C-alpha cells in the first residue's frame, strides 16, 4: 500500500499535486520531504490497508460541525439531504492524537460498511471510490452536523420524521451517488479560480 499526503505545516492552499509526499504502509517516505504528518498517516493508512476499495480518504476538523463530535448521541438526521447518510455513519472513540499504529485497527473496524466516521472529540473521516464521492460525503456530513446544531439551538420542538421515510429517502439517493454530478462542476469552478491546482 502506498498513499500520498501533504507536507506537515503547509497551508491547504499551498498543497499541490507536485508537493505531495508518497509513503508506504509503515510510514516510510518513498518520495518527497521527510516531515510527514504522523497522525494523518495513521488515519489514512488505517483505511487504505483494511479497505482497498476506499481509494480516497478525507479527514477534517471542520468547525461548522465539530461540536457534534463531543455529543454522546452523535448525529441526528433532521433534513432531507442528510438522509443520504442515514445508517452510513460510524463512530470512533477518541484515543488522543492518532500517533500509534495500534489505532489503525479500531479506525478500520469502526468505518467498516460505512462511508463516514465521526471521530469522537476529534473530527471527521469520509471515504469513497473517487475524490468526488469522499468530498461530497464530507460536505453532507458537516452540513448535517451544522443543521443539527442550528436546529437544537432554537430550543423549539423538532420533527425528526418517521424512520420509514428516512429509509426510503436513503434508498432513493442510491440513484444520485455522491460526487457523480457535483464533482465535475467543482473542478470547473476550481479551473476558473486557480488552474495551477493541477501542478
Secondary structure by P-SEA (a helix, b strand, c coil): cbbbbccccccccccccccbbbbcccccccccccccaaaaaaaaaaaaaacccccbbbbbbcccccccccccccccccccccccccccbbbbccccccccccaaaaaaaaacccccccccccccccccccaaaaaaaaaaaaaaaaaaaaaaaaccccccccaaaaaaaaaaacccccccccaaaaaaaaaaacccccc
